[in-house]
Amino acid sequence: MSHPDDLLLGIAEEVESQHSSRMSLTVVVPGAVITGRLAPEALWKQRVAEVLRDSADLHHFARLFAVSPAGDSDSASPRSGRPTHLHFHLARILQGSVGIPDTGGMYRVAIEDVSAWTIGDIRYSDQ
């Protein structure tokens, strides 16, 4: 979206301000449909850093995700202070009738790349 949807921005702001990770969302971006829960940026970074720290090969990347003590966000627009990214956890890329990965992953999506969205986490059933 060249002019991000105000409703989507409002959702992102609410997730950031309430520090909630309970909002489920599905977005359409170029080449993918991503479904999962939104997380505040600081919580998302903390979880990514934890995973990287536990990796023998990737632990040195964990510092890139360290959250500053002030909790400053690097995904806010310098002009407006509004979020520029959505931070998904427990998320899957929908491909056909399956979600990849099965258990959910961590995705950072630029709000300007979202062409469509809906509230909720899309799940498939075999029945």
N, C-alpha and C positions, 0 to 999 in steps of 0.2 A: 504494500500500500504506500503510495507516495505521500499520502496524508493519512497517517495511522488513524484508525477508528477510535473515536473518543471513548466508546464503551470498553474497548479492549485496553486502552491506556488506563481507564479507571480501574479495571480489574487488576492490572499490573501494579498500580499505585496502592490499591487496597491490600494486596498480598504483601507488598513491601512494608507498608505502614503497620499492619497488624501482625507481621511476622508469622503468618499462617502458612501452613503447607497442606491445607485441606481442600483447596479449590482445584477441581478437575476441569481440564480444558482439552479440546481437540482443535488443532490448527492445520491449515493447508498452507504449505510453503512450496516453492519450486522443487519438484521432484519427490515430495514426500507428504504424507499425512502423519502427524505426530499426535499421540494421545497420552495423557498422563496427568499428574498433579503438578501444580505450580508451587514453587518454593521461593522464599525471599532470597535475593542474591547472596547475602552473607551465609545463610544456611547451606545453599547450593555449593558455594565455594568451599565451605568447611567439609562437606561430605566428599567432594572431589579430592580435596587435599588429603583426607584420611585414606582414601583408596590408593592414591599415588604414594603416600608415605609407606604403605604396606607392601609396595612392589619393590622387589630387589633391583629391577632395571629402571624404574621410572621415579623412584623416590626423590630425586633431585628436582623434579618438576613441581613438587608439592609447594614449594615456596612461592611459586607464581600465583597460587590460589589462596595464599594467606590473607586473611581479612584484617584490615587495619584496626587498631584499638578503637578508633572513632567510628568504625563501621561504615566508612565512606564507600559509596557505590561508584564503580567505574562504568556502569551501564546506564547512567542517566545522561540525558542530553545537556550539554553545557549551557545551552540557551534557555531551556525551560525547566530543567531539573526533573523532567518527567522521565520515566523509564524508557529505555530504548531496546531492551531485551526481555524475553520471557525465559525463566529458568525452570526447566522441567526435571522432576525426579520421578521414579517409578513410571517412567515413560517408555512407550514403544513406537517404533515406526511401523505403520500398518502397511502390509504387503499382501495383497490377496486376502485370504481368510486367516492370516496369522499376524501376530505382532512380534517384532524383532527388537531387542531380545525378549525371550519369554518372560523373564523376571523383571524387566524394566531397566532403563538406563538413565543417564544424565545428559540432557540436551539443553543447549543455550540457543535460542532462536531470536533473530532480529525482528522486532515488531514490524518494521517497515517491509519485511519479506512476507508477512502473513496476508494471504489473499482471501481467506475465509476462516471462520472459526465457529465453534459451538461450545456451550457449557456441557461438561460431562466427559467421561472417559469411555471411549468406545471399546466394548469387549465383544468377542465372538463366542458363540456357543455351537457345539457340535450337534445339538438336538434340534 
